[in-house]
Amino acid sequence: MGAHKAHLVDPEVAHAAQVRELTAAGVLADPAWRAAFAAVPRHLFVPFFYTGRGAGHERLWAEDPDPARRARWLRGVYEDTPLATRVRDGELVSSSSQPSLMARMLQALDVRDGDNVLEIGAGTGYNAALLCHRLGDGLVTTVDLDEEIAESARAHLAQLGFHPAVVAGDGARGCPARAPYDRIIATCTLPRIPPAWLVQCRPGALVLAPLSTGLIALRVRDPRFAEGRFLHTPAYFVPLRGASAAPPGAAGGVPYELLENDRFQFMLALTAGALHPREALDLWRSEDRPGRERFGVTVSADGQWSWLDDPQGPYVWPLGEEELQR
């Protein structure tokens, strides 16, 4: 009897339970976002996902004839975890982000009524649907490099009556036809901030984007300058396709136990190409093992820099370049 009941997972019950869990976790404190998550069911945007890695991945989907596998699909959809939604040649190319992280990012985006928002990385369309519920279709633009992914997101959104601008194109170029924007949110990891985004922002706009393994919140002063700090929240996303990959940091001279230290790995990735791993380790220890929120980024016409504590130094590093700036 118990096994039979396990097959009868109700989507509405699972959805409501997830909203309660996110609320209890404190990530849906804003009533507007709580209402959006309650109104937008995740399972409509993730009709299938993959488990496992590489050639060993398994596809779980909503229409599986086996009720036990359908139940596994639905339980997976409403777990607070990222889901692999597109895998090609063993490589992950698109995913549905962890719902609690999505909620934190939307809260940090600090949108207000009437804000025009650009999302980079349409994915399944789930995040765009939440934005549409909060702001209205006409104020949401979402971009994805892959036409197939964009079309799928468009179809998922239409199921709930949402019709934002879903654009197939290079997210690094933004979407000038729908500018200017008050907010830009990226759901893919970047090596640097694309300059085109600043040009498409209103003064005072906010750009929230994954960089290294953190979330940078940049306030845009004008088309040539933006600056801000990282949130304390870790963030791992599929890389932005169409942009060059960030240079990997070698781990020579770093104690093995620190290779799994999340905060140190963030600094190591952020300063790759500017600090040798041993230098990064010495600085991290001397500065009392700083967390993400002590780091920031400056974007200007002269280049892009990451920094520790103060954009004026003494610890300032060029993003994606070779020499340390002091």
KOLGULO-442257 format. One record per residue (C-alpha): residue in one letter; chain; x negated, y, z negated. Coordinates in nm, 2 decimals. Layout:
N
- res,chain,u,v,w
- A,A,X,Y,Z
...
END
This chain:
326
- res,chain,u,v,w
- M,A,0.00,0.00,0.00
- G,A,-0.28,0.24,-0.09
- A,A,-0.46,0.18,0.24
- H,A,-0.14,0.24,0.43
- K,A,-0.09,0.57,0.25
- A,A,-0.44,0.67,0.34
- H,A,-0.34,0.66,0.71
- L,A,-0.05,0.90,0.65
- V,A,-0.24,1.22,0.60
- D,A,-0.02,1.52,0.67
- P,A,-0.18,1.81,0.86
- E,A,0.02,2.07,0.67
- V,A,-0.06,1.92,0.33
- A,A,-0.43,1.90,0.42
- H,A,-0.43,2.26,0.55
- A,A,-0.26,2.39,0.23
- A,A,-0.50,2.20,0.02
- Q,A,-0.80,2.35,0.19
- V,A,-0.66,2.71,0.14
- R,A,-0.62,2.63,-0.23
- E,A,-0.97,2.50,-0.25
- L,A,-1.12,2.80,-0.08
- T,A,-0.92,3.03,-0.30
- A,A,-1.03,2.85,-0.61
- A,A,-1.39,2.88,-0.49
- G,A,-1.35,3.26,-0.48
- V,A,-1.41,3.31,-0.11
- L,A,-1.06,3.42,-0.03
- A,A,-1.02,3.70,-0.28
- D,A,-0.89,3.94,-0.01
- P,A,-0.52,3.87,0.03
- A,A,-0.54,3.96,0.40
- W,A,-0.80,3.69,0.47
- R,A,-0.62,3.44,0.24
- A,A,-0.31,3.50,0.45
- A,A,-0.51,3.45,0.77
- F,A,-0.65,3.12,0.66
- A,A,-0.30,3.00,0.55
- A,A,-0.15,3.09,0.88
- V,A,-0.42,2.94,1.11
- P,A,-0.46,2.56,1.08
- R,A,-0.81,2.44,1.16
- H,A,-0.70,2.11,1.31
- L,A,-0.54,2.28,1.61
- F,A,-0.89,2.41,1.70
- V,A,-1.08,2.09,1.64
- P,A,-0.89,1.82,1.82
- F,A,-1.21,1.61,1.81
- F,A,-1.55,1.62,1.66
- Y,A,-1.87,1.41,1.64
- T,A,-2.03,1.25,1.34
- G,A,-2.39,1.12,1.33
- R,A,-2.68,1.23,1.54
- G,A,-2.82,1.18,1.89
- A,A,-2.72,0.86,2.07
- G,A,-2.56,0.73,1.75
- H,A,-2.29,0.99,1.72
- E,A,-1.92,0.89,1.69
- R,A,-1.62,1.08,1.83
- L,A,-1.32,1.12,1.60
- W,A,-1.01,1.27,1.76
- A,A,-0.65,1.35,1.70
- E,A,-0.50,1.12,1.95
- D,A,-0.69,0.80,1.85
- P,A,-0.45,0.50,1.87
- D,A,-0.60,0.37,1.54
- P,A,-0.42,0.54,1.25
- A,A,-0.72,0.49,1.02
- R,A,-0.95,0.67,1.26
- R,A,-0.69,0.95,1.30
- A,A,-0.68,0.99,0.93
- R,A,-1.06,1.01,0.92
- W,A,-1.04,1.28,1.18
- L,A,-0.79,1.49,0.99
- R,A,-0.97,1.45,0.65
- G,A,-1.30,1.55,0.83
- V,A,-1.13,1.86,0.98
- Y,A,-1.02,1.98,0.64
- E,A,-1.34,1.92,0.45
- D,A,-1.55,2.23,0.38
- T,A,-1.82,2.14,0.63
- P,A,-1.94,2.23,0.98
- L,A,-1.83,2.00,1.25
- A,A,-2.01,1.92,1.58
- T,A,-1.76,1.99,1.86
- R,A,-1.98,1.98,2.17
- V,A,-2.27,1.74,2.22
- R,A,-2.45,1.71,2.55
- D,A,-2.74,1.47,2.62
- G,A,-2.77,1.42,2.24
- E,A,-2.80,1.79,2.17
- L,A,-2.55,1.99,1.97
- V,A,-2.43,2.29,2.18
- S,A,-2.12,2.41,1.98
- S,A,-1.97,2.36,1.64
- S,A,-1.69,2.47,1.41
- S,A,-1.85,2.65,1.12
- Q,A,-1.81,2.56,0.75
- P,A,-1.48,2.73,0.65
- S,A,-1.62,2.87,0.32
- L,A,-1.90,3.03,0.51
- M,A,-1.66,3.17,0.76
- A,A,-1.46,3.32,0.48
- R,A,-1.77,3.48,0.32
- M,A,-1.87,3.63,0.66
- L,A,-1.53,3.77,0.73
- Q,A,-1.52,3.92,0.39
- A,A,-1.87,4.07,0.44
- L,A,-1.76,4.21,0.78
- D,A,-1.55,4.46,0.58
- V,A,-1.29,4.52,0.86
- R,A,-1.03,4.78,0.83
- D,A,-0.70,4.82,1.02
- G,A,-0.77,4.94,1.37
- D,A,-1.13,4.82,1.39
- N,A,-1.24,4.68,1.73
- V,A,-1.43,4.36,1.68
- L,A,-1.67,4.17,1.91
- E,A,-1.74,3.81,1.82
- I,A,-2.05,3.64,1.97
- G,A,-2.00,3.27,2.00
- A,A,-1.63,3.18,2.07
- G,A,-1.68,2.81,1.98
- T,A,-1.34,2.65,1.91
- G,A,-1.16,2.98,1.88
- Y,A,-1.08,2.93,1.51
- N,A,-1.28,3.24,1.39
- A,A,-1.13,3.45,1.66
- A,A,-0.78,3.34,1.56
- L,A,-0.85,3.45,1.20
- L,A,-0.96,3.79,1.33
- C,A,-0.65,3.81,1.55
- H,A,-0.42,3.74,1.26
- R,A,-0.60,4.02,1.06
- L,A,-0.63,4.28,1.33
- G,A,-0.42,4.19,1.63
- D,A,-0.51,4.04,1.96
- G,A,-0.59,4.37,2.13
- L,A,-0.88,4.45,1.89
- V,A,-1.06,4.11,1.92
- T,A,-1.31,4.01,2.19
- T,A,-1.50,3.68,2.18
- V,A,-1.78,3.58,2.41
- D,A,-1.93,3.24,2.49
- L,A,-2.20,3.15,2.74
- D,A,-2.02,2.83,2.84
- E,A,-1.71,2.87,3.06
- E,A,-1.58,2.53,2.95
- I,A,-1.61,2.63,2.58
- A,A,-1.45,2.97,2.65
- E,A,-1.16,2.81,2.83
- S,A,-1.11,2.56,2.55
- A,A,-1.11,2.84,2.29
- R,A,-0.86,3.03,2.51
- A,A,-0.63,2.73,2.51
- H,A,-0.65,2.67,2.14
- L,A,-0.57,3.03,2.06
- A,A,-0.27,3.03,2.30
- Q,A,-0.12,2.74,2.10
- L,A,-0.07,2.99,1.81
- G,A,0.03,3.28,2.04
- F,A,-0.30,3.46,2.01
- H,A,-0.44,3.62,2.33
- P,A,-0.76,3.81,2.26
- A,A,-1.01,3.88,2.53
- V,A,-1.21,3.55,2.57
- V,A,-1.51,3.62,2.79
- A,A,-1.75,3.37,2.94
- G,A,-2.09,3.54,2.95
- D,A,-2.43,3.59,2.78
- G,A,-2.36,3.70,2.42
- A,A,-2.69,3.88,2.41
- R,A,-2.54,4.13,2.66
- G,A,-2.23,4.19,2.45
- C,A,-1.92,4.29,2.64
- P,A,-1.95,4.66,2.75
- A,A,-1.61,4.66,2.92
- R,A,-1.44,4.63,2.58
- A,A,-1.67,4.87,2.38
- P,A,-1.71,5.07,2.16
- Y,A,-1.70,4.83,1.87
- D,A,-1.66,4.89,1.50
- R,A,-1.78,4.55,1.40
- I,A,-1.99,4.28,1.57
- I,A,-2.00,3.93,1.42
- A,A,-2.22,3.65,1.56
- T,A,-2.17,3.28,1.48
- C,A,-2.50,3.16,1.64
- T,A,-2.85,3.21,1.51
- L,A,-3.06,3.48,1.67
- P,A,-3.44,3.54,1.71
- R,A,-3.38,3.92,1.73
- I,A,-3.09,4.16,1.75
- P,A,-3.00,4.23,2.11
- P,A,-3.04,4.60,2.18
- A,A,-2.72,4.60,2.40
- W,A,-2.51,4.54,2.08
- L,A,-2.62,4.87,1.93
- V,A,-2.54,5.06,2.25
- Q,A,-2.19,4.92,2.24
- C,A,-2.12,5.02,1.88
- R,A,-1.97,5.33,1.73
- P,A,-2.19,5.52,1.48
- G,A,-2.13,5.36,1.14
- A,A,-2.05,5.02,1.29
- L,A,-2.15,4.70,1.11
- V,A,-2.33,4.41,1.28
- L,A,-2.33,4.08,1.09
- A,A,-2.54,3.81,1.24
- P,A,-2.74,3.49,1.15
- L,A,-3.11,3.55,1.16
- S,A,-3.37,3.30,1.04
- T,A,-3.15,3.10,0.79
- G,A,-2.97,3.41,0.65
- L,A,-2.71,3.66,0.74
- I,A,-2.82,4.02,0.82
- A,A,-2.57,4.30,0.77
- L,A,-2.69,4.60,0.98
- R,A,-2.53,4.94,0.96
- V,A,-2.56,5.11,1.30
- R,A,-2.66,5.48,1.29
- D,A,-2.67,5.54,1.67
- P,A,-2.74,5.34,1.99
- R,A,-3.11,5.33,1.90
- F,A,-3.12,5.25,1.53
- A,A,-2.97,5.01,1.28
- E,A,-3.08,4.89,0.94
- G,A,-2.96,4.66,0.66
- R,A,-3.03,4.38,0.42
- F,A,-2.96,4.01,0.42
- L,A,-2.67,3.86,0.22
- H,A,-2.78,3.61,-0.05
- T,A,-2.58,3.34,0.14
- P,A,-2.77,3.07,0.33
- A,A,-2.65,3.03,0.69
- Y,A,-2.73,2.76,0.95
- F,A,-2.59,2.79,1.30
- V,A,-2.64,2.66,1.65
- P,A,-2.89,2.90,1.83
- L,A,-2.77,3.16,2.07
- R,A,-2.81,3.02,2.42
- G,A,-2.93,3.27,2.68
- A,A,-3.18,3.42,2.44
- S,A,-3.54,3.32,2.38
- A,A,-3.59,3.09,2.08
- A,A,-3.76,3.21,1.77
- P,A,-4.12,3.09,1.73
- P,A,-4.15,2.79,1.50
- G,A,-4.36,2.84,1.19
- A,A,-4.63,2.58,1.12
- A,A,-4.64,2.44,0.77
- G,A,-5.01,2.39,0.72
- G,A,-5.13,2.45,0.37
- V,A,-4.78,2.45,0.22
- P,A,-4.71,2.21,-0.07
- Y,A,-4.47,1.94,0.04
- E,A,-4.21,2.02,-0.23
- L,A,-4.18,2.37,-0.09
- L,A,-4.10,2.25,0.26
- E,A,-3.75,2.17,0.13
- N,A,-3.72,2.50,-0.07
- D,A,-3.44,2.69,0.10
- R,A,-3.55,3.04,-0.01
- F,A,-3.91,2.98,0.09
- Q,A,-3.82,2.83,0.42
- F,A,-3.61,3.14,0.49
- M,A,-3.92,3.37,0.44
- L,A,-4.14,3.13,0.64
- A,A,-3.91,3.15,0.94
- L,A,-3.85,3.52,0.91
- T,A,-4.22,3.60,0.91
- A,A,-4.32,3.34,1.17
- G,A,-4.58,3.48,1.41
- A,A,-4.67,3.76,1.16
- L,A,-4.79,3.56,0.86
- H,A,-4.97,3.23,0.84
- P,A,-4.77,2.98,0.62
- R,A,-5.04,3.00,0.35
- E,A,-5.01,3.38,0.35
- A,A,-4.63,3.36,0.33
- L,A,-4.66,3.12,0.03
- D,A,-4.90,3.35,-0.15
- L,A,-4.68,3.65,-0.10
- W,A,-4.36,3.46,-0.20
- R,A,-4.52,3.35,-0.53
- S,A,-4.68,3.69,-0.61
- E,A,-4.34,3.86,-0.55
- D,A,-4.16,3.63,-0.79
- R,A,-4.01,3.40,-0.53
- P,A,-3.77,3.65,-0.36
- G,A,-3.43,3.55,-0.24
- R,A,-3.27,3.65,0.09
- E,A,-3.11,3.96,-0.05
- R,A,-3.45,4.13,-0.11
- F,A,-3.52,4.11,0.26
- G,A,-3.39,4.34,0.53
- V,A,-3.43,4.43,0.90
- T,A,-3.47,4.76,1.09
- V,A,-3.39,4.79,1.46
- S,A,-3.52,5.10,1.64
- A,A,-3.62,5.22,1.98
- D,A,-3.98,5.13,1.88
- G,A,-3.91,4.76,1.79
- Q,A,-3.76,4.54,1.53
- W,A,-3.90,4.47,1.18
- S,A,-3.82,4.25,0.88
- W,A,-3.93,4.38,0.54
- L,A,-3.93,4.29,0.17
- D,A,-3.76,4.54,-0.07
- D,A,-3.84,4.86,0.12
- P,A,-3.83,4.93,0.50
- Q,A,-4.12,5.17,0.45
- G,A,-4.35,4.90,0.31
- P,A,-4.58,4.77,0.20
- Y,A,-4.45,4.44,0.33
- V,A,-4.32,4.49,0.69
- W,A,-4.34,4.23,0.97
- P,A,-4.25,4.26,1.34
- L,A,-3.98,4.02,1.45
- G,A,-4.10,3.79,1.73
- E,A,-4.44,3.96,1.76
- E,A,-4.79,3.86,1.65
- E,A,-4.95,4.12,1.42
- L,A,-4.85,4.23,1.07
- Q,A,-4.75,4.60,1.04
- R,A,-4.83,4.78,0.72
END
